[in-house]
Amino acid sequence: MAYSIYTHDSWGQVPVGDFDSLEEARQAFDALRQDAWYGQDGTVKGIELVQTTAQGERQRLEWFAF
């Protein structure tokens, strides 16, 4: 399984990165959540951590709204 992070803004989703392990993905997710730029920018509405199965289905694991 793969793990990905996306940001959400007024224009849609933007892929931030893909990770092989859940631990790496959670570390990156937490770092983005605490990044002052994302909170102050005003255009980024949230970030999402998803798990992608071998069949290509995505399941949301975490969501954070700014």
MODELLER restraints for C-alpha pairs under 7 A, 6 or more apart:
rsr = mdl.restraints
at = mdl.atoms
rsr.add(forms.Gaussian(group=physical.xy_distance, feature=features.Distance(at['CA:1:A'], at['CA:51:A']), mean=6.86, stdev=0.5))
rsr.add(forms.Gaussian(group=physical.xy_distance, feature=features.Distance(at['CA:1:A'], at['CA:52:A']), mean=5.88, stdev=0.5))
rsr.add(forms.Gaussian(group=physical.xy_distance, feature=features.Distance(at['CA:1:A'], at['CA:53:A']), mean=5.27, stdev=0.5))
rsr.add(forms.Gaussian(group=physical.xy_distance, feature=features.Distance(at['CA:1:A'], at['CA:54:A']), mean=6.31, stdev=0.5))
rsr.add(forms.Gaussian(group=physical.xy_distance, feature=features.Distance(at['CA:2:A'], at['CA:18:A']), mean=6.98, stdev=0.5))
rsr.add(forms.Gaussian(group=physical.xy_distance, feature=features.Distance(at['CA:2:A'], at['CA:19:A']), mean=6.11, stdev=0.5))
rsr.add(forms.Gaussian(group=physical.xy_distance, feature=features.Distance(at['CA:2:A'], at['CA:20:A']), mean=5.34, stdev=0.5))
rsr.add(forms.Gaussian(group=physical.xy_distance, feature=features.Distance(at['CA:2:A'], at['CA:51:A']), mean=5.84, stdev=0.5))
rsr.add(forms.Gaussian(group=physical.xy_distance, feature=features.Distance(at['CA:2:A'], at['CA:52:A']), mean=5.25, stdev=0.5))
rsr.add(forms.Gaussian(group=physical.xy_distance, feature=features.Distance(at['CA:2:A'], at['CA:53:A']), mean=6.92, stdev=0.5))
rsr.add(forms.Gaussian(group=physical.xy_distance, feature=features.Distance(at['CA:3:A'], at['CA:18:A']), mean=5.71, stdev=0.5))
rsr.add(forms.Gaussian(group=physical.xy_distance, feature=features.Distance(at['CA:3:A'], at['CA:19:A']), mean=5.09, stdev=0.5))
rsr.add(forms.Gaussian(group=physical.xy_distance, feature=features.Distance(at['CA:3:A'], at['CA:20:A']), mean=6.32, stdev=0.5))
rsr.add(forms.Gaussian(group=physical.xy_distance, feature=features.Distance(at['CA:3:A'], at['CA:21:A']), mean=6.87, stdev=0.5))
rsr.add(forms.Gaussian(group=physical.xy_distance, feature=features.Distance(at['CA:3:A'], at['CA:22:A']), mean=6.42, stdev=0.5))
rsr.add(forms.Gaussian(group=physical.xy_distance, feature=features.Distance(at['CA:3:A'], at['CA:25:A']), mean=6.33, stdev=0.5))
rsr.add(forms.Gaussian(group=physical.xy_distance, feature=features.Distance(at['CA:3:A'], at['CA:50:A']), mean=5.65, stdev=0.5))
rsr.add(forms.Gaussian(group=physical.xy_distance, feature=features.Distance(at['CA:3:A'], at['CA:51:A']), mean=4.54, stdev=0.5))
rsr.add(forms.Gaussian(group=physical.xy_distance, feature=features.Distance(at['CA:3:A'], at['CA:52:A']), mean=6.07, stdev=0.5))
rsr.add(forms.Gaussian(group=physical.xy_distance, feature=features.Distance(at['CA:4:A'], at['CA:17:A']), mean=5.65, stdev=0.5))
rsr.add(forms.Gaussian(group=physical.xy_distance, feature=features.Distance(at['CA:4:A'], at['CA:18:A']), mean=4.36, stdev=0.5))
rsr.add(forms.Gaussian(group=physical.xy_distance, feature=features.Distance(at['CA:4:A'], at['CA:19:A']), mean=6.07, stdev=0.5))
rsr.add(forms.Gaussian(group=physical.xy_distance, feature=features.Distance(at['CA:4:A'], at['CA:25:A']), mean=6.94, stdev=0.5))
rsr.add(forms.Gaussian(group=physical.xy_distance, feature=features.Distance(at['CA:4:A'], at['CA:49:A']), mean=5.83, stdev=0.5))
rsr.add(forms.Gaussian(group=physical.xy_distance, feature=features.Distance(at['CA:4:A'], at['CA:50:A']), mean=5.35, stdev=0.5))
rsr.add(forms.Gaussian(group=physical.xy_distance, feature=features.Distance(at['CA:4:A'], at['CA:51:A']), mean=6.49, stdev=0.5))
rsr.add(forms.Gaussian(group=physical.xy_distance, feature=features.Distance(at['CA:5:A'], at['CA:15:A']), mean=6.16, stdev=0.5))
rsr.add(forms.Gaussian(group=physical.xy_distance, feature=features.Distance(at['CA:5:A'], at['CA:16:A']), mean=5.36, stdev=0.5))
rsr.add(forms.Gaussian(group=physical.xy_distance, feature=features.Distance(at['CA:5:A'], at['CA:17:A']), mean=5.54, stdev=0.5))
rsr.add(forms.Gaussian(group=physical.xy_distance, feature=features.Distance(at['CA:5:A'], at['CA:18:A']), mean=6.65, stdev=0.5))
rsr.add(forms.Gaussian(group=physical.xy_distance, feature=features.Distance(at['CA:5:A'], at['CA:29:A']), mean=6.96, stdev=0.5))
rsr.add(forms.Gaussian(group=physical.xy_distance, feature=features.Distance(at['CA:5:A'], at['CA:47:A']), mean=6.98, stdev=0.5))
rsr.add(forms.Gaussian(group=physical.xy_distance, feature=features.Distance(at['CA:5:A'], at['CA:48:A']), mean=5.55, stdev=0.5))
rsr.add(forms.Gaussian(group=physical.xy_distance, feature=features.Distance(at['CA:5:A'], at['CA:49:A']), mean=4.65, stdev=0.5))
rsr.add(forms.Gaussian(group=physical.xy_distance, feature=features.Distance(at['CA:5:A'], at['CA:50:A']), mean=6.36, stdev=0.5))
rsr.add(forms.Gaussian(group=physical.xy_distance, feature=features.Distance(at['CA:6:A'], at['CA:13:A']), mean=6.14, stdev=0.5))
rsr.add(forms.Gaussian(group=physical.xy_distance, feature=features.Distance(at['CA:6:A'], at['CA:14:A']), mean=5.36, stdev=0.5))
rsr.add(forms.Gaussian(group=physical.xy_distance, feature=features.Distance(at['CA:6:A'], at['CA:15:A']), mean=4.44, stdev=0.5))
rsr.add(forms.Gaussian(group=physical.xy_distance, feature=features.Distance(at['CA:6:A'], at['CA:16:A']), mean=5.27, stdev=0.5))
rsr.add(forms.Gaussian(group=physical.xy_distance, feature=features.Distance(at['CA:6:A'], at['CA:47:A']), mean=5.65, stdev=0.5))
rsr.add(forms.Gaussian(group=physical.xy_distance, feature=features.Distance(at['CA:6:A'], at['CA:48:A']), mean=5.22, stdev=0.5))
rsr.add(forms.Gaussian(group=physical.xy_distance, feature=features.Distance(at['CA:6:A'], at['CA:49:A']), mean=6.70, stdev=0.5))
rsr.add(forms.Gaussian(group=physical.xy_distance, feature=features.Distance(at['CA:7:A'], at['CA:13:A']), mean=5.68, stdev=0.5))
rsr.add(forms.Gaussian(group=physical.xy_distance, feature=features.Distance(at['CA:7:A'], at['CA:14:A']), mean=5.22, stdev=0.5))
rsr.add(forms.Gaussian(group=physical.xy_distance, feature=features.Distance(at['CA:7:A'], at['CA:15:A']), mean=6.56, stdev=0.5))
rsr.add(forms.Gaussian(group=physical.xy_distance, feature=features.Distance(at['CA:7:A'], at['CA:16:A']), mean=6.81, stdev=0.5))
rsr.add(forms.Gaussian(group=physical.xy_distance, feature=features.Distance(at['CA:7:A'], at['CA:44:A']), mean=6.75, stdev=0.5))
rsr.add(forms.Gaussian(group=physical.xy_distance, feature=features.Distance(at['CA:7:A'], at['CA:46:A']), mean=5.77, stdev=0.5))
rsr.add(forms.Gaussian(group=physical.xy_distance, feature=features.Distance(at['CA:7:A'], at['CA:47:A']), mean=4.34, stdev=0.5))
rsr.add(forms.Gaussian(group=physical.xy_distance, feature=features.Distance(at['CA:7:A'], at['CA:48:A']), mean=6.30, stdev=0.5))
rsr.add(forms.Gaussian(group=physical.xy_distance, feature=features.Distance(at['CA:8:A'], at['CA:14:A']), mean=6.46, stdev=0.5))
rsr.add(forms.Gaussian(group=physical.xy_distance, feature=features.Distance(at['CA:8:A'], at['CA:44:A']), mean=5.93, stdev=0.5))
rsr.add(forms.Gaussian(group=physical.xy_distance, feature=features.Distance(at['CA:8:A'], at['CA:45:A']), mean=5.56, stdev=0.5))
rsr.add(forms.Gaussian(group=physical.xy_distance, feature=features.Distance(at['CA:8:A'], at['CA:46:A']), mean=5.20, stdev=0.5))
rsr.add(forms.Gaussian(group=physical.xy_distance, feature=features.Distance(at['CA:8:A'], at['CA:47:A']), mean=6.03, stdev=0.5))
rsr.add(forms.Gaussian(group=physical.xy_distance, feature=features.Distance(at['CA:9:A'], at['CA:43:A']), mean=5.71, stdev=0.5))
rsr.add(forms.Gaussian(group=physical.xy_distance, feature=features.Distance(at['CA:9:A'], at['CA:44:A']), mean=4.63, stdev=0.5))
rsr.add(forms.Gaussian(group=physical.xy_distance, feature=features.Distance(at['CA:9:A'], at['CA:45:A']), mean=5.10, stdev=0.5))
rsr.add(forms.Gaussian(group=physical.xy_distance, feature=features.Distance(at['CA:10:A'], at['CA:43:A']), mean=6.77, stdev=0.5))
rsr.add(forms.Gaussian(group=physical.xy_distance, feature=features.Distance(at['CA:19:A'], at['CA:25:A']), mean=5.63, stdev=0.5))
rsr.add(forms.Gaussian(group=physical.xy_distance, feature=features.Distance(at['CA:29:A'], at['CA:49:A']), mean=6.87, stdev=0.5))
rsr.add(forms.Gaussian(group=physical.xy_distance, feature=features.Distance(at['CA:38:A'], at['CA:44:A']), mean=6.23, stdev=0.5))
rsr.add(forms.Gaussian(group=physical.xy_distance, feature=features.Distance(at['CA:39:A'], at['CA:66:A']), mean=5.65, stdev=0.5))
rsr.add(forms.Gaussian(group=physical.xy_distance, feature=features.Distance(at['CA:45:A'], at['CA:65:A']), mean=5.80, stdev=0.5))
rsr.add(forms.Gaussian(group=physical.xy_distance, feature=features.Distance(at['CA:45:A'], at['CA:66:A']), mean=5.30, stdev=0.5))
rsr.add(forms.Gaussian(group=physical.xy_distance, feature=features.Distance(at['CA:46:A'], at['CA:64:A']), mean=5.37, stdev=0.5))
rsr.add(forms.Gaussian(group=physical.xy_distance, feature=features.Distance(at['CA:46:A'], at['CA:65:A']), mean=4.10, stdev=0.5))
rsr.add(forms.Gaussian(group=physical.xy_distance, feature=features.Distance(at['CA:46:A'], at['CA:66:A']), mean=5.42, stdev=0.5))
rsr.add(forms.Gaussian(group=physical.xy_distance, feature=features.Distance(at['CA:47:A'], at['CA:63:A']), mean=5.85, stdev=0.5))
rsr.add(forms.Gaussian(group=physical.xy_distance, feature=features.Distance(at['CA:47:A'], at['CA:64:A']), mean=5.38, stdev=0.5))
rsr.add(forms.Gaussian(group=physical.xy_distance, feature=features.Distance(at['CA:47:A'], at['CA:65:A']), mean=6.62, stdev=0.5))
rsr.add(forms.Gaussian(group=physical.xy_distance, feature=features.Distance(at['CA:48:A'], at['CA:60:A']), mean=6.97, stdev=0.5))
rsr.add(forms.Gaussian(group=physical.xy_distance, feature=features.Distance(at['CA:48:A'], at['CA:62:A']), mean=5.76, stdev=0.5))
rsr.add(forms.Gaussian(group=physical.xy_distance, feature=features.Distance(at['CA:48:A'], at['CA:63:A']), mean=4.56, stdev=0.5))
rsr.add(forms.Gaussian(group=physical.xy_distance, feature=features.Distance(at['CA:48:A'], at['CA:64:A']), mean=6.56, stdev=0.5))
rsr.add(forms.Gaussian(group=physical.xy_distance, feature=features.Distance(at['CA:49:A'], at['CA:60:A']), mean=6.04, stdev=0.5))
rsr.add(forms.Gaussian(group=physical.xy_distance, feature=features.Distance(at['CA:49:A'], at['CA:61:A']), mean=5.53, stdev=0.5))
rsr.add(forms.Gaussian(group=physical.xy_distance, feature=features.Distance(at['CA:49:A'], at['CA:62:A']), mean=5.06, stdev=0.5))
rsr.add(forms.Gaussian(group=physical.xy_distance, feature=features.Distance(at['CA:49:A'], at['CA:63:A']), mean=6.44, stdev=0.5))
rsr.add(forms.Gaussian(group=physical.xy_distance, feature=features.Distance(at['CA:50:A'], at['CA:58:A']), mean=6.15, stdev=0.5))
rsr.add(forms.Gaussian(group=physical.xy_distance, feature=features.Distance(at['CA:50:A'], at['CA:59:A']), mean=5.38, stdev=0.5))
rsr.add(forms.Gaussian(group=physical.xy_distance, feature=features.Distance(at['CA:50:A'], at['CA:60:A']), mean=4.37, stdev=0.5))
rsr.add(forms.Gaussian(group=physical.xy_distance, feature=features.Distance(at['CA:50:A'], at['CA:61:A']), mean=5.30, stdev=0.5))
rsr.add(forms.Gaussian(group=physical.xy_distance, feature=features.Distance(at['CA:51:A'], at['CA:58:A']), mean=5.58, stdev=0.5))
rsr.add(forms.Gaussian(group=physical.xy_distance, feature=features.Distance(at['CA:51:A'], at['CA:59:A']), mean=5.24, stdev=0.5))
rsr.add(forms.Gaussian(group=physical.xy_distance, feature=features.Distance(at['CA:51:A'], at['CA:60:A']), mean=6.46, stdev=0.5))
rsr.add(forms.Gaussian(group=physical.xy_distance, feature=features.Distance(at['CA:51:A'], at['CA:61:A']), mean=6.75, stdev=0.5))
rsr.add(forms.Gaussian(group=physical.xy_distance, feature=features.Distance(at['CA:52:A'], at['CA:58:A']), mean=4.53, stdev=0.5))
rsr.add(forms.Gaussian(group=physical.xy_distance, feature=features.Distance(at['CA:52:A'], at['CA:59:A']), mean=6.52, stdev=0.5))
